[in-house]
């Protein structure tokens, strides 16, 4: 697919670009409404086709849980293997559309690897993630950043307090959630491991606050996010923070999202996921 189309879609999903303006510019790039519609079909998510762990997986237990947030009750999608074994716990942080079927599937993947996995619905304070992704993207922009951060910090505390938790916690986030995974590493000294997929970096001055082992996955073609990776890596090095940084050449932003065929990169996604689970095994047990 033409890189200009993917860049336009990235602008649409991360900046205040209306659907109408996006489609107008997409038609200009493709030359016709028919071709624009075809391109959009490769960019928009196809959740049913991409699910890798079924919702009724016989090895897993799923439940809706809640905990007191900052001024509101926060809800999440908790998945864990059957049995009474104490396990390491992982907060899964969604992209900028909310707790979508794709992120629920990722949560099940984490659980399938042997962990307590909690997909937090950041939009639960605004009524929950809507089925309309356009509406979800609008609602993300209405979240109070400080309140949202505190709600995720409380999600980690909720997991540590569960009787089926071994007390060790990690997080993994994608895009909007990747940036938040970095922020959790900055603000939670108890966090054992944080994995950020193509997430914006914190201020370099915050690097000494990071106590978790930090892993960052970047897409080679993601100029928007990659602009800050060198500065952040240097700050982490200077602060003596344990971190790993990987750049996947030729990969697009959101390369792990297998519900978006135009941006999904199977090789990069597989390698990044193997590295993610290896870190969790080392740090969470």
C-alpha positions as CSV (number, residue, x, y, z in Angstrom):
1,X,0.0,0.0,0.0
2,X,1.1,3.5,-0.8
3,X,3.0,4.9,2.2
4,X,1.2,8.2,1.8
5,X,-2.1,6.4,2.5
6,X,-0.8,4.8,5.7
7,X,0.6,8.1,6.8
8,X,-2.8,9.7,6.3
9,X,-4.5,7.0,8.3
10,X,-2.0,7.5,11.1
11,X,-2.8,11.2,11.0
12,X,-6.5,10.4,11.1
13,X,-6.2,8.1,14.1
14,X,-3.9,10.3,16.2
15,X,-4.8,13.8,15.4
16,X,-8.0,15.9,15.2
17,X,-8.8,14.9,11.6
18,X,-12.5,14.4,10.9
19,X,-13.7,11.3,9.1
20,X,-15.1,13.5,6.3
21,X,-11.7,15.2,5.8
22,X,-9.9,11.9,6.0
23,X,-12.1,10.3,3.3
24,X,-11.8,13.4,1.1
25,X,-8.0,13.2,1.2
26,X,-8.0,9.4,0.8
27,X,-10.1,9.7,-2.4
28,X,-7.6,12.2,-3.7
29,X,-4.7,9.8,-3.0
30,X,-6.4,6.8,-4.5
31,X,-8.1,8.5,-7.4
32,X,-11.7,7.2,-6.8
33,X,-14.2,6.5,-4.0
34,X,-14.1,2.8,-4.9
35,X,-10.4,2.5,-4.5
36,X,-10.5,4.6,-1.3
37,X,-13.1,2.2,0.1
38,X,-10.9,-0.8,-0.8
39,X,-7.9,0.8,0.9
40,X,-10.0,1.6,4.0
41,X,-11.0,-2.0,4.2
42,X,-7.3,-3.0,4.6
43,X,-6.8,-0.3,7.3
44,X,-9.9,-0.6,9.4
45,X,-9.9,-3.5,11.9
46,X,-11.3,-6.9,11.2
47,X,-11.6,-8.3,14.7
48,X,-13.3,-11.6,14.0
49,X,-10.7,-12.7,11.5
50,X,-7.8,-11.6,13.7
51,X,-8.7,-13.2,17.0
52,X,-6.1,-15.8,18.0
53,X,-7.4,-17.0,21.4
54,X,-11.1,-17.7,21.4
55,X,-13.2,-16.1,24.1
56,X,-14.4,-19.5,25.3
57,X,-10.9,-21.0,25.5
58,X,-11.2,-24.0,27.8
59,X,-7.9,-23.3,29.6
60,X,-8.9,-19.7,30.6
61,X,-11.2,-18.0,33.0
62,X,-12.5,-14.6,32.0
63,X,-14.4,-12.1,34.1
64,X,-15.4,-8.4,34.3
65,X,-13.8,-6.8,37.3
66,X,-13.8,-3.3,38.8
67,X,-11.8,-1.2,41.4
68,X,-12.1,2.3,42.9
69,X,-10.5,4.8,40.5
70,X,-9.9,8.5,41.0
71,X,-13.4,9.8,41.4
72,X,-15.0,6.9,39.5
73,X,-15.2,3.2,39.3
74,X,-12.9,1.6,36.7
75,X,-13.7,-1.6,35.0
76,X,-11.5,-4.2,33.2
77,X,-11.4,-7.5,31.4
78,X,-9.5,-10.0,33.6
79,X,-8.3,-13.3,32.1
80,X,-6.2,-16.0,33.8
81,X,-5.4,-19.7,33.4
82,X,-7.6,-22.1,35.4
83,X,-6.2,-23.3,38.7
84,X,-5.2,-21.7,42.0
85,X,-1.5,-21.0,41.3
86,X,-0.3,-17.6,42.3
87,X,0.9,-15.8,39.1
88,X,2.6,-12.7,37.9
89,X,0.1,-10.0,36.7
90,X,0.1,-7.9,33.6
91,X,-1.9,-4.8,32.8
92,X,-2.7,-4.6,29.1
93,X,-3.1,-1.0,27.9
94,X,-5.2,-0.4,24.8
95,X,-4.8,1.9,21.8
96,X,-6.6,5.2,21.4
97,X,-10.0,3.6,20.7
98,X,-10.6,1.9,24.0
99,X,-10.8,-1.7,25.1
100,X,-11.6,-3.1,21.6
101,X,-12.0,-6.8,20.7
102,X,-8.4,-6.8,19.5
103,X,-7.0,-5.7,22.8
104,X,-9.2,-8.2,24.6
105,X,-7.7,-10.9,22.4
106,X,-4.2,-9.6,23.3
107,X,-5.2,-9.8,27.0
108,X,-6.2,-13.5,26.4
109,X,-2.8,-14.1,24.7
110,X,-1.0,-12.8,27.9
111,X,-3.2,-15.0,30.0
112,X,-2.5,-18.0,27.8
113,X,1.2,-17.4,28.5
114,X,0.5,-18.1,32.1
115,X,-0.3,-14.7,33.7
116,X,-3.1,-12.8,35.3
117,X,-3.9,-10.4,32.5
118,X,-6.1,-7.3,33.0
119,X,-7.3,-5.3,30.0
120,X,-8.2,-1.9,31.6
121,X,-11.0,0.0,30.0
122,X,-9.8,3.6,30.3
123,X,-13.1,4.8,28.9
124,X,-15.1,3.2,31.7
125,X,-15.0,6.5,33.5
126,X,-16.9,8.0,30.5
127,X,-19.4,5.1,30.1
128,X,-17.2,2.5,28.6
129,X,-15.7,1.7,25.2
130,X,-18.2,2.2,22.5
131,X,-18.6,-0.1,19.5
132,X,-18.1,2.9,17.2
133,X,-14.3,3.3,17.0
134,X,-14.7,6.9,15.8
135,X,-16.6,7.7,19.0
136,X,-14.0,5.8,21.0
137,X,-11.2,8.0,19.6
138,X,-13.2,11.1,20.4
139,X,-13.7,9.9,24.0
140,X,-10.0,9.2,24.5
141,X,-9.3,12.9,23.9
142,X,-11.7,13.8,26.7
143,X,-9.9,11.8,29.4
144,X,-8.1,13.7,32.1
145,X,-4.5,12.6,31.8
146,X,-3.7,12.7,35.5
147,X,-6.8,10.9,36.5
148,X,-6.3,8.3,33.8
149,X,-2.7,7.7,35.0
150,X,-3.9,7.3,38.6
151,X,-6.6,4.8,37.5
152,X,-3.9,2.6,35.8
153,X,-1.7,2.9,38.9
154,X,-4.6,1.7,41.0
155,X,-5.2,-1.2,38.5
156,X,-1.6,-2.4,39.3
157,X,-2.4,-2.1,43.0
158,X,-5.6,-4.1,42.5
159,X,-3.7,-6.9,40.8
160,X,-1.0,-7.0,43.5
161,X,-3.7,-7.3,46.2
162,X,-5.4,-10.3,44.6
163,X,-5.0,-13.6,46.3
164,X,-4.0,-15.3,43.1
165,X,-1.2,-12.8,42.4
166,X,2.4,-13.4,43.3
167,X,2.9,-9.7,43.8
168,X,5.0,-9.1,40.7
169,X,3.5,-6.8,38.1
170,X,4.2,-5.8,34.5
171,X,2.4,-3.9,31.8
172,X,2.3,-3.9,28.0
173,X,0.8,-1.1,26.0
174,X,0.2,-0.3,22.3
175,X,0.3,3.2,20.7
176,X,-1.6,5.4,23.1
177,X,-1.1,2.5,25.5
178,X,2.6,2.3,24.7
179,X,3.0,5.9,25.9
180,X,1.1,5.1,29.0
181,X,3.3,2.0,29.7
182,X,6.3,4.3,29.7
183,X,4.5,6.6,32.1
184,X,3.6,3.7,34.4
185,X,7.3,2.8,34.5
186,X,8.1,6.4,35.5
187,X,5.4,6.6,38.2
188,X,5.3,3.1,39.8
189,X,8.5,2.1,41.5
190,X,7.0,-1.3,42.3
191,X,6.5,-2.2,38.6
192,X,8.8,-5.1,37.6
193,X,8.5,-4.9,33.8
194,X,7.1,-2.5,31.3
195,X,6.7,-3.0,27.5
196,X,5.9,-0.2,25.2
197,X,4.9,-0.8,21.6
198,X,5.4,2.3,19.4
199,X,4.6,4.6,22.3
200,X,5.6,8.2,22.9
201,X,8.5,8.7,25.3
202,X,8.3,10.5,28.6
203,X,10.4,13.6,29.4
204,X,14.1,12.7,29.5
205,X,14.3,14.2,33.0
206,X,12.0,11.4,34.2
207,X,14.4,8.6,33.3
208,X,16.0,8.3,36.8
209,X,12.5,7.5,38.2
210,X,12.2,4.3,36.2
211,X,12.8,1.2,38.4
212,X,11.2,-1.4,36.1
213,X,13.0,-3.3,33.3
214,X,11.8,-1.3,30.3
215,X,11.4,-2.8,26.8
216,X,10.5,-0.7,23.8
217,X,9.4,-1.8,20.4
218,X,9.5,0.7,17.5
219,X,8.4,0.5,13.9
220,X,11.0,1.6,11.4
221,X,8.6,3.7,9.3
222,X,7.0,5.4,12.3
223,X,8.6,8.8,12.1
224,X,6.1,10.5,14.4
225,X,6.9,8.3,17.4
226,X,10.5,7.6,16.6
227,X,11.5,11.3,16.8
228,X,12.0,11.0,20.5
229,X,13.5,7.5,20.8
230,X,17.2,8.5,20.8
231,X,16.8,11.2,23.5
232,X,14.9,8.8,25.7
233,X,17.4,6.0,25.3
234,X,20.3,8.2,26.1
235,X,18.5,9.4,29.3
236,X,17.8,5.9,30.3
237,X,21.5,4.9,29.7
238,X,22.7,7.9,31.7
239,X,20.3,7.0,34.6
240,X,21.5,3.4,34.7
241,X,18.1,2.0,33.9
242,X,17.8,-1.5,32.6
243,X,16.1,-1.3,29.2
244,X,15.9,-2.9,25.8
245,X,15.1,-1.0,22.6
246,X,14.2,-2.7,19.3
247,X,13.6,-1.1,15.9
248,X,11.9,-3.2,13.3
249,X,12.9,-2.0,9.9
250,X,10.2,-1.7,7.3
251,X,7.4,-2.0,9.9
252,X,4.6,0.4,10.2
253,X,3.2,2.0,13.3
254,X,0.7,-0.6,14.9
255,X,2.6,-3.5,13.3
256,X,1.4,-5.8,16.1
257,X,-2.3,-5.1,15.3
258,X,-3.2,-8.2,13.3
259,X,-6.8,-6.8,12.8
260,X,-5.4,-4.1,10.5
261,X,-3.9,-6.0,7.4
262,X,-2.3,-2.9,5.8
263,X,-0.1,-2.3,8.9
264,X,0.3,-5.7,10.5
265,X,3.8,-7.1,10.1
266,X,3.8,-10.8,11.0
267,X,7.5,-11.2,11.3
268,X,8.0,-8.1,13.5
269,X,4.9,-8.9,15.6
270,X,6.1,-12.4,16.3
271,X,9.6,-11.4,17.2
272,X,8.4,-8.5,19.4
273,X,5.9,-10.8,21.2
274,X,8.6,-13.5,21.8
275,X,10.8,-10.8,23.4
276,X,7.9,-9.5,25.5
277,X,7.0,-12.9,26.9
278,X,10.7,-13.6,27.6
279,X,10.9,-10.4,29.7
280,X,7.7,-11.3,31.6
281,X,9.1,-14.8,32.3
282,X,12.3,-13.3,33.7
283,X,10.7,-10.6,35.8
284,X,7.2,-11.9,36.8
285,X,7.9,-15.6,37.2
